[in-house]
């Protein structure tokens, strides 16, 4: 059993009796040099946390086996702290947690902000771009682990320059300070940066719900357009903690908006063109999800070794031999597969899959008002066919089954190892080489190019 003791900037004097007893009874105390300096020197043997931490932590924990050990953590160990890591490695039955007041609670108390109305962003080991996802007029944000220069620079760049920024340093210690950013002498070792979002005139707030403006993205035209994107993500149905594969990602818009729905959502964008892959990274940074993983490679080969997805979106290259099958095989039971098709060839392919596995098949048509001489008329975009299906658990060697979006079970006609070729009405096999799309009148509303 390892005891994790939360300790604040007030040190030993601020510890509860149970925390002090645990430290006095310990044979070894583990912590950072600053934390170890807050406890009496004769309390126990001292061990400094290794750096880098995660690769060396298992060996450290092995060395503590059979010994009464305490690990020091800042504030509440289970709030962006080492506590969650130790519980994940050891299991909850082998860890005892004695929390202290967190820096978030102290900061809210000093500012008079209700804790439940505050967004907390941890920038320890993360790029400041993660802040962009939480920016909205009037939103109150606490930043852990960031520097004042990086936070202030990002706010200016994102159109939230007028936001009032406060730096709270050494909370709970005799040297505690709460200062306006303009008055702060510099970054402190223990600080929380707080700001209430105020937008520049003309700044358009970006919502968390899918369907961001197309102008929010940098693209070369291979972009799932706003209306189609919103419907596509409704079929993918992101839930907290779920992982998406965005195959043939183009500008990365579907993966990005999937991750924006909740901080715990993850995504992998697979794109074989290097310039597009780099563009996806820039879009992810600009829209607050820098943790988006971008894989450069051609599917289905590039899918090998990726973590099992909860949902898969194929927005480009669906006609590549074996691609849809590989995505279906990789999908976790209960997961969702969504394929968008624009060309006749890709429509024939999804129709064949629909005929075998069921699911939902819908066709979207979008028209936008535009000038026609001195008048205004409707200009149609290319229609998009969307096939979506939920994968039901497969037992034994029976047929592949799925569910439609309404939850109705459907049975397939093939086992997991059989290829899907299908036939078009003219009798030609479905599949073959990817089809490069050329717009045929109107404005394209979805990407369809090799992944």
N, C-alpha and C positions, 0 to 999 in steps of 0.2 A: 504493500500500500504506500503510495506517494501522496503527501499532503502538499497542496498548492496554496500558498499564503499570499493573498493580495496585500500590497503595501503601498501607501501613498507617499506624497512628498513630505508629509509630516513625520514619516519614519516610525521608529519604535513607539513613540508616545501616542501615535494615532491607532495603534493596533488594539484590537479587542482582546480580552483575557484569553480566549480560546486560541487565538493566533499566536500569542506570546508563549503559551504553554507548548504548543506544537513545535515552535522553534527551539525552546529550551530542551525539549525531549529528543530533538533530532540528533542523529549521529553525523549527518552531513547536510549542509545547506547549499543549494545551487541557485545562482542568479547572476545578473550582470554586475560588473564592478560597482556601478552606482548603487544598485539595490543591496549588494552585500555590505556596502559602507553604511547602510542605515540600521543594521542590527549589531548588537554587542559583539566584540571581537572574540570573546570566549564562549559564544553560544554553541559552536560546533565546528567541525571541519568545513572548510569553504571550497567550493568548486565553481569556477566561472563557466557560464554557458559558452559552448563552442561557437565558432564562426567559420563558415556559414552554419546556421543552426540546424536546418532540416536534415541535411545529409549525415550530420554527426550525432543527431539526437538519439537514434536507436542504440548506438554503442554506449553513449552516456547512461541511458536508462538500464542497459544490461549491467553496467558497473555498479549500479545502485541496488541490484537485486539482493534481498535479504537484509538490507540496512534500513534504519529509520531515516527517511529522507524527506526534506522539505524543498520545494522549488518556489522561489520568490517571483511574483508577477506584479506588474503595475496595476493598481486599482482593482477592478473586477477581472479576474483571470479569464472569465468566460465571455467577455465582451471585447472582441477583437484582440484577445490575448492568447498566451501560450496554453491556457487551460484547455481550449478546444482541441489543440494539437495533441496534447498528452492524452486526453480522453479518447481521441481517435486511434492513437497508437496502442494504448494500454487497455481501453475499455472502461466504462464508468465504474465497474466494481473494484477497480484497482486504484482509483483516484479519489481523494477527498479534497474538496475545494472550500477554502475559507475566504470569501470575498471581502474586499474593502470597497469603499465608495468609489465609483468610477469617475474618471475625469469628465465624462459626459454629464453625469448627474451634478457634479460640482459646477461645471460651466453653466448649465441651465439655471442652477440656483443663483449664481452671481448675476446672470443676465435677466432673470425673471421670466424665462421661457419655459413653457410646459414641455416636459421631455417627450410626450407622445406627439407633439406637433413639430418636432425637429428631425431633419434628415441628417444622418451621420455618415460621413465618408472617410474610410481609412485609406490613407495614401502611403502607409508603410510598405515599401517595396512595390508600389504601384505608380504609374504615371499620373500627373495631375489632370490629364484629359478625362479621367473618370468622373471628375466634377461636372462635366458638361451635361451629363444625363439628368442631373437633379436641378438644373437651373430653371427657375420659373418665377415670375414676379411675385414678391411677397413671401417666397419660401425661405424659411430659416434653416441654415446649414451649419453644422459643426465639422471641422476638418481635423482629423488626427494624423500626425506624422508629416504634415506638409510644411513647406517653407512659405513665409509671407510673400516673398518675391514671386514665387511660382503661382500662388493662389491669386494675388492681385493682377499679375500679368494675364492669367487665363480669364479672369472676369472682364478685363478691358477688351481682350480679343473676342470674347463671346458676346459682347454687347451689353454687359452688366457692370460697366465701369462705375456708375453712381452708387453701387451697393456699399453700405457702411460695413467696414471690416473692423473687428475687435480681436486683439490678441490677449489671451488669458494664459499667464505663465506661472509655473510652480504652484498650482492650485492646492490649497491646504497647508502649504508651508509658511513659515514666518515671512519669507521673501515674496509671497504671492503678489501678483500684479495683474490688473485688468486695464488695458490701455487701448485707445483708438489706434488703428494701424499707423497713422501719421506720427503718433507719439512713441511708438514702440522702438526701443533702442536696437533691436535686432532679434534674430531667432534665439529662443531659449531651448535648453535641452528638453524640458518638459513644457509643452505648450499646446493649447487648443486654439485654432483660428475659427472665429465665428463671423458669419455675415448674413444679412437679410437681403435677399435679391431685390435689386432695383434696376430696371432695364433702361437702356438708352432709348431715346425717341426713335421709332422705326424698327426696333428689334422685335422680331416675330417669335413669340414663345413656341417651342416645339413640344407637342404632347407626347405622353408615353404610349398612347394607343396607336396601333398601326395605321399607316396612310399618311406619312409625312409628305410635305410638298416635294415634287420632283426636283425643284431647285435646291433642296437641301443636300443633294448628292452631286458629286463630281462624276461624270460619266462620259463615255464615248458613244452613247446611244443605246448600249446594251443595258437597259434598266427596266425592271418590272415597274410599270407605271402605277401611279398612286392608287387608282381605283381597283385595279387588278391586284395590287399588292395587299390592299386591305382585305379583299375577299380571300386571297391565298392564305394570309396569316390566320384568318378566322377558321379556315379548314385545317391548318396545322395545329391550331389550338395550344399556344404556349402556356405552360403552367410552371410555377416556381420550381427551380432545380432541374428542369428538363434540358436535354441536349439536342440540338438540330444540326443536321448536315444540310448545307446549301450547295448543291452540286451544279456546277456551271454558273458560278455566283455572279458573273458580270460586274456590277458595281457594288455588290454585297448588300443591297438594300433589304432583302428578306432576312438575312442573318442578323443584320444590325437591328432591325425593328423587333425581331424575336428577342434579342438580348435586352433591349430597352424596356420590355414589358415588366421585367423583374430583375433585380441585381443578381439573383442566383441562377438565372438562365445562362446557358453556355451555347456556343455555336462554333462549327467548323465550316469555313468557306473554301470550297475546292474550285480552283480556277487555273487553267493551264497556260494562259497568257501572262507573262511576267509583268507587263505594263498594267494589266487589269488587276493583278494581285496586289501590286503596289498601290493602285488607286483604292482598292478595297481597304487597305490599311489606313490610308489617309481619311477615307470616309468614316471608318470606325473611330479614329481619334477625334474627328470633328464632331461626331454625334455621341460621344461619351461612353463608348464601349471598346476601349483599347485592348481589352482582353480577348477580343475575337481572334480565333486562331485561323490563319490563312495558310492553306496547303497549295503549293504550286505543283500542278501535275494534271494529267489527263485521266479522267474517270473512264472505266471503272478501276484501272490499275492503281490510281492514287488513293483509292478508298481502303486499301489493304493496311491493317494495323491501326486504323482509327478507332477511338472508343465507340462502343455500341450506342447508336442514336435512339432517342425517344421519338424523333420525327425526322423525316427526310423530305426535302423539296428538290425536285429536278426542274430547273428553269431553263436549262440549256443543254443541248446534246442528248436529248432523250433517245434519239434514234441510233446512238452508238451501240454496237453489238454488245449485249450482255449488261448494259448499264442499269436499266430498270430492274432486271432480275437481281443484280448484285445489291442494289439498294433494298429490295424487298427481303432478300436473304439476311442482310445485316440488321434490319430493323428489329428492335426489341418487341416481343409479344405485347400487344396493347398499344404499340406505337402507330403513328400516322404517316402515310405516304401521300404526297401531293405532287402531281406532275402537270405542268402547264404546256400546252401545245398550240402552235400558231400555224404551222405548215400542214398541208394535206398528209405528208408522210408521217409527221409526228401525231397528227390526229388519228390516223389509221392505227398507229401503234397503241395509243392509249385506248382506243376502241376495242382492240383485241384483248388487252389486259382487262378491261371492264367486262368483256364477254366471258372471261374465264374466272375472275375473282369477284366481280361485282363492285360494290362501293357506290360512289356518286359521280355522275358525269354531267357537268353543266357547261354552258357556253355563254360567255359574257361579250356584250357589244357596248362600246362607249362612244358617244358622239359629243363633240365640243362645238360650241357656238363660235363662228369665225366670220369675218367679212366676206360677202359675196357681192362684189361691185360696191354699190352704195347701200346695200342691204346686209342683213345678217342671216346666215344659214347654218345648218348642222353639218360638220365635217366628221365622218366616221373614222374611227381607228380600226385597225385590224382586229377581228374578233379573236378571243382566246378561249380555248377549251380547257377546262380544269377537271382532272380526274383525282379523286381523293378516296382513300380507303383506310380503315383501321385494322391492324393485324391482330387477329385473335390467336390465343395460344394453340400450338400445334402439338398433338400427342401422338406418339407412335409414328407410323409411316403413312398416315391417312392423308387425305387431300388437304391442300392449303385452304384455309378459311379466312374470312375477313368480316368486317362489319361496315355497313354504310354509315354515313355521318348521323343518321337517325337512330343508330344502335341496332338495326335489323341484321341478324347474321346472314352471311352469304357463303355458299360453298364454291370452291374452285374445282377445276377439272384436271389439275396436274399435281404431281408431288413436287417436293422442294427441289429435286435434282433435275427436273425436266426443263428444257428451254422453252421459252414462249416465242413462237414465230408468228402465228396467226396468218390470216389471209385478208387481203382487201377484196372488195366486191368483184374486182376484175380477176381475182385468183392469184395475184402476185403476192409473194411473201412479204410480211411486214418486217422491218428492221433494215439492217445494212449500214452503210456509211452515214455519218452525220450530215445533215443538209444545212448548208449555209443559207441563212435567210436573206432574201432580198425583199424589201417592202414593195407590196403590190398595191399601190394607191393608199391613200389615207396615212394615218400616223401609227407606227407600231406601238403596241401597248405592253409587250412582254418580250423578254429576250429569248432567243432560241438559237444558240450557237454552241459549238462543241465545248465541253467542260474542260 
